[in-house]
Amino acid sequence: MELIAKDGYWLTQANLENEAERNFWSRLSPAYSLTAEDFTEWSEEQKAEWEREHPRDINEQEEQL
């Protein structure tokens, strides 16, 4: 199964305990234990607002790629 976000949107975790661990994808092949319901789409504006509220160290970002 592959999930693909609509144009102008990002896939992100639907339920997350630690907001600092949120990730964003344009395409995603989730592990078999996850389903489409485990993810939701956020607009570019929602993602940008989250990134302003949760700045990450550049080294941390590179590790996640």
Contacts in CASP RR format, 6 or more apart in sequence:
PFRMAT RR
TARGET T0000
AUTHOR 0000-0000-0000
METHOD contacts of the structure
MODEL  1
MELIAKDGYWLTQANLENEAERNFWSRLSPAYSLTAEDFTEWSEEQKAEW
EREHPRDINEQEEQL
1 29 0 8 1.000
1 30 0 8 1.000
1 36 0 8 1.000
2 27 0 8 1.000
2 28 0 8 1.000
2 29 0 8 1.000
3 11 0 8 1.000
3 25 0 8 1.000
3 27 0 8 1.000
3 28 0 8 1.000
3 29 0 8 1.000
3 30 0 8 1.000
3 36 0 8 1.000
3 39 0 8 1.000
4 26 0 8 1.000
4 27 0 8 1.000
4 28 0 8 1.000
5 11 0 8 1.000
5 25 0 8 1.000
5 26 0 8 1.000
5 27 0 8 1.000
5 41 0 8 1.000
6 41 0 8 1.000
8 43 0 8 1.000
8 44 0 8 1.000
9 41 0 8 1.000
9 42 0 8 1.000
9 43 0 8 1.000
9 44 0 8 1.000
10 24 0 8 1.000
10 25 0 8 1.000
10 26 0 8 1.000
10 41 0 8 1.000
10 42 0 8 1.000
10 43 0 8 1.000
10 44 0 8 1.000
10 47 0 8 1.000
11 24 0 8 1.000
11 25 0 8 1.000
11 26 0 8 1.000
11 27 0 8 1.000
11 28 0 8 1.000
11 39 0 8 1.000
11 40 0 8 1.000
11 41 0 8 1.000
12 22 0 8 1.000
12 23 0 8 1.000
12 24 0 8 1.000
12 25 0 8 1.000
12 39 0 8 1.000
12 40 0 8 1.000
12 41 0 8 1.000
12 42 0 8 1.000
12 47 0 8 1.000
13 22 0 8 1.000
13 23 0 8 1.000
13 38 0 8 1.000
13 39 0 8 1.000
13 40 0 8 1.000
14 37 0 8 1.000
14 38 0 8 1.000
14 39 0 8 1.000
14 40 0 8 1.000
15 38 0 8 1.000
16 22 0 8 1.000
19 54 0 8 1.000
20 54 0 8 1.000
22 50 0 8 1.000
22 54 0 8 1.000
23 64 0 8 1.000
24 42 0 8 1.000
24 47 0 8 1.000
28 39 0 8 1.000
30 38 0 8 1.000
30 39 0 8 1.000
42 50 0 8 1.000
END
